[in-house]
Amino acid sequence: MSKYELAVVVNAQIDDEARTATVERCKELITRFGGTVGEVEDWGKKKLAYEIQKMNEAFYFFIPFEAEGTAIAEIEDRMRIMDNVIRYLCVKKDEA
């Protein structure tokens, strides 16, 4: 299994409960496809570099995890259609 990090940008116009549920769904996706989730980093509300869907701010979360390479495509496919997720990026962490 390789180490990855999933960066998730969540809509700032939703309440805390919905934001927590969105992050939990992201973690469940990873475990559903055989991954193990590490400690989630909450970077809080940040100003976006450019306007996305008429929003200037969003919440940033970073989710480190380990998974097989085949699981990444499945996770990204489901992240693409998730409600309240404005942007996401999954990167492989350097082993060194």
For each residue, the residues with C-beta under 8 A, 3 or more apart:
1: 35 36 66 67 68
2: 66 67 68 69 92 93 95
3: 64 65 66 92 93 95
4: 35 64 65 66 67 72 90 91 92 93
5: 62 63 64 65 90 91 93
6: 26 30 62 63 64 65 75 79 88 89 90
7: 60 61 62 63 88 89 90 91
8: 22 23 26 60 61 62 63 79 85 87 88
9: 48 52 58 59 60 85 86 87 88
10: 14 19 22 23 58 59 60 61 84 85 86
11: 14 19 55 58 59 84 85 86
12: 45 55 57 58 59
13: 55
14: 10 11 18 19 22 84
15: 18 19
16: 19 20
17: 20 21
18: 14 15 21 22 84
19: 10 11 14 15 16 22 23 59 84
20: 16 17 23 24
21: 17 18 24 25
22: 8 10 14 18 19 25 26 82 83 84 85
23: 8 10 19 20 26 27 40 61 63
24: 20 21 27 28
25: 21 22 28 29 82
26: 6 8 22 23 29 30 61 63 79 82 85
27: 23 24 30 31 37 40 63
28: 24 25 31 32
29: 25 26 32 33 75 78 79
30: 6 26 27 33 35 36 37 63 65 67 71 75
31: 27 28 34 35 36 37
32: 28 29
33: 29 30 67 68 71 74 75
34: 31 67 68 71
35: 1 4 30 31 65 66 67 68 71 75
36: 1 30 31 65 66 67
37: 27 30 31 40 63 64 65
38: 63 64 65 66
39: 64
40: 23 27 37 61 62 63
41: 61 62 63 64
42: 59 60 61
43: 46 59 60 61 62
44: 59 60
45: 12 57 58 59
46: 43 57 58 59 60
47: 56 57
48: 9 51 52 55 56 57 58
49:
50:
51: 48 54 55 56
52: 9 48 55 58 86 87
53: 86
54: 51
55: 11 12 13 48 51 52 58 86
56: 47 48 51
57: 12 45 46 47 48
58: 9 10 11 12 45 46 48 52 55 86 87
59: 9 10 11 12 19 42 43 44 45 46
60: 7 8 9 10 42 43 44 46
61: 7 8 10 23 26 40 41 42 43
62: 5 6 7 8 40 41 43
63: 5 6 7 8 23 26 27 30 37 38 40 41
64: 3 4 5 6 37 38 39 41 93
65: 3 4 5 6 30 35 36 37 38
66: 1 2 3 4 35 36 38
67: 1 2 4 30 33 34 35 36 71 72 75
68: 1 2 33 34 35 71
69: 2 72
70: 73 74
71: 30 33 34 35 67 68 74 75
72: 4 67 69 75 76 90
73: 70 76 77
74: 33 70 71 77 78
75: 6 29 30 33 35 67 71 72 78 79 90
76: 72 73 79 80 88 90
77: 73 74 80 81
78: 29 74 75 81 82
79: 6 8 26 29 75 76 82 85 88 90
80: 76 77 88
81: 77 78
82: 22 25 26 78 79 85
83: 22
84: 10 11 14 18 19 22
85: 8 9 10 11 22 26 79 82 88
86: 9 10 11 52 53 55 58
87: 8 9 52 58
88: 6 7 8 9 76 79 80 85
89: 6 7
90: 4 5 6 7 72 75 76 79
91: 4 5 7
92: 2 3 4
93: 2 3 4 5 64
94:
95: 2 3
96:
